Amino acid sequence: MPFPPRPVLYIKAGSVPADWRAFRVLYANGRPIRDVVEADAHNGWFVQAVRREGELLRDGAGRLRTRRIEAKIRIERA
C-alpha cells in the first residue's frame, strides 16, 4: 500500500520545489492568496508581491516590492 503524499510546507519562487508554480497558497478558510513569492505553512507566514492599482511595484533597483504576512495558511497542489 503506497504512502499518502506528504504535505508541502514551504515553497519559494525560483527555488524549492523546482515546480513551485504547480502549487497555490490559501488562507486556512480556503480563500486563495495571489502573488505569493514565498510561503511557510509550518510557521504560518507568506511573502507577497505588492500591487498598486493592479500593477506590481518595484524598488529603484527593479526588484519586486514585497511584504511578509503572518497568517494560518496551507499550500496545495494546483
N, C-alpha and C positions, 0 to 999 in steps of 0.2 A: 504494500500500500504506500503510495507516494506521500511525502510530507506536504502540508499546505504551504503556499508561498509565504515567505517571511514579509512582514510589513516593511515598507520603505519609511525610514525615519528621518533621512537627511538627503537633500538634493541641492545642487549648486550649478547655475548656468555655466556651461563651458568646462565643467569639472566632472563631478560624480552625480549620478551614474552617467555613463557616456551617452545614453539615450534619454537624458533628463526631460526632453520635450514630450516624451511619452507619458508624462505624469502631470497631474493637476493638484493644486493645493486648495483645500477647502477649510472654512471655519468648522468648528465642531458641530454646528447646526446644519451643515451641508451646503451653505452658501459659498460659491466659488470665489476665489481671490485672484484678481488679474495682476499681470505684470510682476510676478514673483521672480526674483533672480537667485534667491537662496531661501531654504526653509529647513527648520529643525523641529520635527513633530515631537520628538522625545523631550526636548527642553522648552517647547512652546513659544516659538518665535519665527518670524519670517522677515525677509528684506524685500521691499517692493520698490520698483522704479516709480518716481514721482511724475505725475502728469499735471499739466495746467491747460485748461480748455482743450483737452483731448490730445495734446502734444507731450511727448516725453521731454523732460527737462534735462539739460546737460550743463556741466560746470564750464569754466573758462578753458579747461584743457580738453573738452569734448567728452568727458566721462559722464555716464548717466548719474543723475542725482537720485539718491535712494533714501529710504527711511526704514528703520528697524521697528517692528511692531511685535509686542508680546501678546500672544493670544493662544488659546487652545485650538490647535489645527490638526488636520490629518492630510496625508499625502496618498493619492490613489493613482493607479494606472489609468490613463485617459481612454 
